[in-house]
């Protein structure tokens, strides 16, 4: 099951002080969704849950099958009658005040302290769920934790996948060494986890200066530079030029929350460079890294 395949990475993401509990449903019904989008939903909800917990706590992930009828109570969501697969993430964190419930899925809205959140995580989850004709129910009160329940329409026309069948995203692996440069600690940690899960060796740097120092060490064999476009200390064009002068065979993949066209129009990068836009899914990052390394 897709959720089970994510558990080890999610445990590392939320940290040792937070217990992760997995409660799978009795059956394994199918939904018609890109598997990488499930990854993205889980990562965003678990990161939010982790940030809501002070010191120690619990995050519980649960799945179930649910059938709604016209007579079910109105819970304020835009649910429609039918059969659904529920994915629930519950935390024992500080909770969310009622007046914020109607805004938490808005782009750039966050209840976190300044500099602690982007307001993109829950907006991304909401976009994925709506794209797949599902809906979300939230229950949360201050000091009582939060529960996010994702409902996705059940696909009755598809039988469950055999246990040993893997998706394309899970098959993409590598053994090369990647120099990862990202000044946002959470994104740096997440990208490193994704890449290491795929078999790559990762050298992580939070600043251009640190990246140059790592690249200058002769003991490291580096195949790919994966770097954010907007960085402190040095613009990314100068950083890539400096690293190429040290390692001429280095392949480069740029990433940014801005679109490639926007970046090119402002003269930050040349048109046609290897580029991936954030936020990206595990599948998208894996495929792009593999393609750049292969030279395609």
N, C-alpha and C positions, 0 to 999 in steps of 0.2 A: 504494500500500500504506500502511496506517495508520502503521506504524513510520517509513517514509520521511517522512511528513508531519510527524512529531514531531522530526526530527533537528535542524533549525535551533534550535528552542527548547531542546532538550537540550544542544546545544553551548554555548549562552549560560548554561544553568543550571550546568554543571559547570566553566565558566571556561576561560580561554585556555591555562593551563598543563597542562591535561589533554587528551590527544588522544582523540577519539571515532572509533572504527572501526565501520563498518557492513558486515556480511557477510550479505546476503540469501540465502535458499534458492533453489534452481533453479526452484521452482514457487511459486504463490501460492494455496495451499488456504485454505478458509474455516473459521472457527470460529463457533459460535453464542454471541456475547458482545456486550454493549454496547460500541461502539468507545471510549467515554469511559473504560471500565474498563481498556482497554489503555493509554490515556494515563496513568492513575493508577498502574498497575503500573510503567511505564517511569520515570515521575518519581520514585517512591519508591525504586526500585532504583538509579537513577543518582545521586540525592542521597546515598544510603548509600555508593555507590562513590566519589563525590567526597570525602566526609568521611573515607574510609578511606585516601586517598592524601595523602601529605605532599609538598608542592612539585609535582613533575611526575610524570606517570604516564599510563596508558592505560585507557580503558573501551571494551570491545568488546561490541557488540550483534549477535546472530546469530539467524537463524531457520532452521528445517529441518522436514521431515516425518519422523516416526518411527513404526514399528510395533512394539508389544510383544506377546510371546506368553507362554504359561504357562511356558515353559522359560527365560525370561530370568532372569538373576541377580537376587537380592533385594538392593536397594541401601538398604533401610531405609525407603523411601517407601511410600505406600499406592496404588501404581499398579495399574491393572487392564489386562488384555490389550486391545488395540485400536489404532486409528490416531490419532495425535496430531500437533498442531503444536507445535513447541518454540520458545520465546522465551528466549534465553540472554543474561545480562548478566555480564560478567567484568571484574574490575578488578585492577590491580597494586598494591593497597593493602597494609595491614599484616596483613590476614587475621583470622580468628576462631578462637579456641582451641576444641578439640574438645568440651570439657565444656559449651560454650555452644550448640552446634548444636541441641540438643533444646529450647532455651528461646527462641531468637531470634524466633520467631513469636508468642510470648506477648504479650498486651497489656501495654504499659508497660515491657517488658523492654528494656534497652539496654546495650550495652557501651561507649557513649560517656561522656565525662566529664560530671559533673553540670552541668546547664544547657545541654549540647550536643545532647541528643536527647530526644525525647518517648516513644520506644518505641511509636509508633503506626504508623510507616511499613511495617515488615515484617508487622505484624499485619493491616494493611489489605490488603496484597498477598495474604497467606494467605487472608483472608476472601473476596476476590474469586475466587481460584483454586478454593477449595472450593465456592463458590456455583455455579461453572460446571463442576463435576465434574472438575476437573483435579487435578494434584499438583505438588509442588515438590521438586527435588533440590538440595542444597547441597554444594559441595566447597570447603573452605577450611582453610588452615593458617597459623599465625603467620608473617609475613614472606614468604608465598607468594601473597598475594592471595585473592580469593574468586570463585566461580562459582555463580550462581543460575540454574537451568534450570526454566522454567515449562512444563508440559505441559498443553495444552488439547485436549479431544476434537475430532477433525476432523469437520466437518459435510459429509458426502458428498452431501447432498441439495441443497446450494446451490452454484451456479456462481460463480466469481470475479466481482466487480463490474467493470463497464467502468472503464477508467482515468480517465475524466472524471466518473464519478459520485461525488458527495460525500454524506456523511452530514449529518443535520440539524445536528449539532454544528459541522461545518465551515462551514455556511452562515450561522451566526449571527454577524453583524458589526455594528459601529456606528461612529459618528464623534463621539460626545459626549465631554465631558471628565469624568473621574471623580477625585474626591479620595479616595485610598486611605489609611486610617489603620490601622496594625498595628505593634505593638511587637516582634513576633518577626521578626528580619531575614530568615530564610529564607522565611517565609510572605509577607512583604511583597514580596520579590523574585519569588517564584513567581506571586503574584496579579498583580503588575505585568506580568510577561511574558505571562501568559495574556490579559490585557485588551488589551495593546498588540498582540498577535498578532491579536486580533479587530478591530483598527482604532481602538480608543478611545485618546484622549489621557489619560495618567495623571499626576496630581500626587501624589507619595508623601510620607507623613508618618509618622514613627516615634513621635510623641507627640501628645497633644491640643493642647498649646501650639503645636507646629509646624503642625498642621492649622488652627488659628485664625489663625495668622499668614498662611498661604497663602490662606485664604478672605478675609482682609481686604484682600488686594492687588487693586486694581480692574482690573488687566490680565487677571486670570484669569476666564474664563467657566466656571463649574462646574455641571454638570447633576445629578450624583449623588454622594452621600457613601456610601462603602463602608467600614464601620468594625468593628473587633473590639469586642466588648462589654466585655471585661475589659481595662482600660487603666490605665497609671500616671498620676499627677498629678490626674486628674479622672474622675468616673464618666461613663459614656457618655450618660446622660440629660442631664447638664449640658452635655456637649460638643455634643450634637445641638441643644439649646435655644439655645446660644450661636451655633452656625453658622446656625441658622434665623433668628436675629435679624439676622444679617449678610446672609443670602441667603434670603429668605422662600420662594422658589420651589424651593429645593433638595429633591431627592428623596433618601430615605435607605434604605439596605439594611444591616442588622446581620448580623454573622457571629460564631459562637462554637463552641467544641468541646462546649459544653453544649447540651442540647435547648431548644427554644423554651419548652416547658412548665416546665422546671426554672427557666429564667431568669425567666419570668413569675411563678412561684410564690414566688420570692425577692424580687419587687418591683423587679428591676433594669430590666425593660422592661415596657411594657403589652402585654396580649394582642392579637394581630392585627397587629402591626407587620410590615414586610417583613423576612424573616429567612432565612438559609441556615446550615445546620449544617456545621461542619468535622469531618473532612476532606471536601471536596467534589471532584467531578470537574470537568474542564474544561467538559464539556457542561452540567453542572448550574449552574455559575457563569455561563456564557454565557447560558443560558436565563433564569436568575433576573434578571440584570442587565438583559437586554433587556426582560423583562416589567415590571420596576419603572420603567424609563425610559418604557415605553409606557403606564404608568399602569394596568396590569392585574395 
